[in-house]
Amino acid sequence: MHSGFIAIVGRPNVGKSTMMNKLIEEKVAIVSNKSGTTRDRIKGIVNKGENQYIFMDTPGIHKPRHLLGEHMTNVALETLKGVDAIMFLLDGTQEISTGDEFVNDHVKAVNTPVVLVINKIDKLSDQEIQDKLLEIKEKLGDFDKIITIAAEYGIGMHKIYDELREYLTSDVWYYPEDMYTDISINKMIREIVREKLLFYTKDEIPHSIAIEIIDIDNTPKLARYDINIYVERDSQKGIIIGKDGNLLKKVGREARLEIENLLEKKVFLNLWVKVKKNWRKKKDFLKELGYDE
Ligand SMILES: Nc1nc2c(ncn2[C@@H]2O[C@H](COP(=O)(O)OP(=O)(O)OP(=O)(O)O)[C@@H](O)[C@H]2O)c(=O)[nH]1
C-alpha cells in the first residue's frame, strides 16, 4: 500500500486541468481555452490497486499583474514544497517560452523528482516530438523522466501512473477509498457557473469574473442558489447579461443542468450581475472569495 502527493504545474493553458480531470475520470477542475482559468489548488485522488495518487492541480504560473494573479502564482509555487513528485506540463504545440523557463527554474529549485509531461501530442508528428525533445534538452535541461500525452483524448494516461509509482513514498493512504476530490460542493457550483461564463466571453472579461453564492435553500428534492456574478466595469455587466438577458439565460440554463447532474436533484439558479470595481486588487474582497493564500 503506497501513496503520495503529486503537484501538476506549468504555465497557463498547457492543459493541467484537462489532465487532472482525465486522470481521476471525474470533472473536478473547470477547463477553458482562456489562460488563467484555474485560480486555486484542487486535489484529485485516484486509487489504482494498492496505490493512492493524490494529484494537485494548480493555477498556471505567470508573472502577476494584480493581487489575484499573485495569489494564483503563489498557490502554484507553494504546492511545489512538500510533494513527493512534480509533473511539469508543457504544451507541445508551442515553442518553449520564457514562461516555461520561469516554471523550470522553480521546479528545479526544490529537491523533488520532476516528470516533464509534453501535452497535446495529438497535434504533433513523430518528427515534431523528436524535435521537441531536443528543444527541451537545450532550453530546460534534464529531467528525471519525460512522458508524452494528449490529455484531451486520454492518450498516454497509463504512463503517468507507471512512471509516478516509484515516487509514492508513504505507506498509508491519506484519503478514504471513495473520496476523489477535496473541493466542496459549493465551490464546485461556483466554478461551474464561472466555466459557462468563460465559454461565452473573451478578452479581459474571463479574468474579471468572480462568483459568490449569497444564499442557499436546500431540501431533499430541490436546491435553490442565489449567486452574484461580479465584474469590474459597467460595460462588462451589459455584455454578460446580453441582449434581452439572453447570455445570462443561456449560462444559467447550462450551469443549472450540470449542477442538477452533480446534486441529483432539481435546481433553481438565480444569477445577479454586479459591478465591483477593481476587485482583483482588493485584498478584503479576495479574502471573501477565498483567494487569500
Ligand atoms: N489539442 C489538445 N488540446 C488540449 C489538450 N489538453 C488540453 N487541451 C486544451 O487546452 C486548453 C487549456 O486547457 P486547461 O486544462 O484549461 O489548461 P490549464 O493548464 O489548466 O490552464 P490554466 O487554468 O490557465 O492554468 C483547453 O482548450 C483544452 O481543451 C490535448 O491533449 N490536445
Ligand as a Chemical Component Dictionary entry (heavy atoms), coordinates in Angstrom:
data_LIG
# 
_chem_comp.id                   LIG 
_chem_comp.type                 NON-POLYMER 
_chem_comp.pdbx_formal_charge   0 
_chem_comp.three_letter_code    LIG 
# 
loop_
_chem_comp_atom.comp_id 
_chem_comp_atom.atom_id 
_chem_comp_atom.alt_atom_id 
_chem_comp_atom.type_symbol 
_chem_comp_atom.charge 
_chem_comp_atom.model_Cartn_x 
_chem_comp_atom.model_Cartn_y 
_chem_comp_atom.model_Cartn_z 
_chem_comp_atom.pdbx_ordinal 
LIG N1  N1  N 0 -5.367 19.560 -28.820 1  
LIG C1  C1  C 0 -5.351 19.408 -27.496 2  
LIG N2  N2  N 0 -5.865 20.378 -26.708 3  
LIG C2  C2  C 0 -5.807 20.203 -25.361 4  
LIG C3  C3  C 0 -5.224 19.030 -24.779 5  
LIG N3  N3  N 0 -5.295 19.152 -23.434 6  
LIG C4  C4  C 0 -5.892 20.344 -23.177 7  
LIG N4  N4  N 0 -6.213 20.983 -24.323 8  
LIG C5  C5  C 0 -6.913 22.286 -24.453 9  
LIG O1  O1  O 0 -6.077 23.304 -23.915 10 
LIG C6  C6  C 0 -6.878 24.347 -23.320 11 
LIG C7  C7  C 0 -6.423 24.640 -21.913 12 
LIG O2  O2  O 0 -6.698 23.546 -21.078 13 
LIG P1  P1  P 0 -6.768 23.659 -19.483 14 
LIG O3  O3  O 0 -6.849 22.250 -18.978 15 
LIG O4  O4  O 0 -7.799 24.646 -19.052 16 
LIG O5  O5  O 0 -5.323 24.276 -19.185 17 
LIG P2  P2  P 0 -4.649 24.709 -17.799 18 
LIG O6  O6  O 0 -3.196 24.436 -17.937 19 
LIG O7  O7  O 0 -5.345 24.053 -16.658 20 
LIG O8  O8  O 0 -4.929 26.267 -17.820 21 
LIG P3  P3  P 0 -4.894 27.400 -16.645 22 
LIG O9  O9  O 0 -6.079 27.158 -15.769 23 
LIG O10 O10 O 0 -4.995 28.648 -17.447 24 
LIG O11 O11 O 0 -3.592 27.290 -15.937 25 
LIG C8  C8  C 0 -8.331 23.870 -23.406 26 
LIG O12 O12 O 0 -8.934 24.495 -24.523 27 
LIG C9  C9  C 0 -8.186 22.360 -23.621 28 
LIG O13 O13 O 0 -9.291 21.815 -24.308 29 
LIG C10 C10 C 0 -4.710 17.996 -25.664 30 
LIG O14 O14 O 0 -4.238 16.943 -25.275 31 
LIG N5  N5  N 0 -4.806 18.271 -27.003 32 
# 
loop_
_chem_comp_bond.comp_id 
_chem_comp_bond.atom_id_1 
_chem_comp_bond.atom_id_2 
_chem_comp_bond.value_order 
_chem_comp_bond.pdbx_ordinal 
LIG N1  C1  SING 1  
LIG C1  N2  DOUB 2  
LIG C1  N5  SING 3  
LIG N2  C2  SING 4  
LIG C2  C3  DOUB 5  
LIG C2  N4  SING 6  
LIG C3  N3  SING 7  
LIG C3  C10 SING 8  
LIG N3  C4  DOUB 9  
LIG C4  N4  SING 10 
LIG N4  C5  SING 11 
LIG C5  O1  SING 12 
LIG C5  C9  SING 13 
LIG O1  C6  SING 14 
LIG C6  C7  SING 15 
LIG C6  C8  SING 16 
LIG C7  O2  SING 17 
LIG O2  P1  SING 18 
LIG P1  O3  DOUB 19 
LIG P1  O4  SING 20 
LIG P1  O5  SING 21 
LIG O5  P2  SING 22 
LIG P2  O6  DOUB 23 
LIG P2  O7  SING 24 
LIG P2  O8  SING 25 
LIG O8  P3  SING 26 
LIG P3  O9  DOUB 27 
LIG P3  O10 SING 28 
LIG P3  O11 SING 29 
LIG C8  O12 SING 30 
LIG C8  C9  SING 31 
LIG C9  O13 SING 32 
LIG C10 O14 DOUB 33 
LIG C10 N5  SING 34 
# 
